[in-house]
Every structure is written in structure tokens, then in C-alpha cells.
Amino acid sequence: MGYWLGVVETLSIQEAAELLGVTASAVLQRVSSGSLPGRRVDRDWRLLRPASKRLVTPRD
């Protein structure tokens, strides 16, 4: 699961992929292009959970 960075929860590429219902490579591609906000921390990408959740559309 994500960990806390200050007071904002962050997600790994894999965690964001699971949340968004897409592959990890799709998330990595969007982060690399800048269409999904994220930051590199050492060798890993971290995404803000609130920013990722806004991209999820409700399913009926």
C-alpha cells in the first residue's frame, strides 16, 4: 500500500495502476509524458493519491 510523505499519501506505479484499472506500463507512460503528475524518488516514481483518484471515473 502507499506510504505517507508528509501528510499526503503517495502511490507507486503499480498501486496507481490498480487504482486506475490499467497496466503499470500505461501509468508509467502517462507519468513520463506529464499527463499524470508524479515525481521520481531515487529510482522509483511516486504519484499523489488525491491526484490519481481524480482520474478515476465512477463505474455503474
Helices and strands as residue ranges (DSSP letters): E 3-5, E 8-11, H 13-20, H 24-33, E 39-41, E 44-48, H 49-53
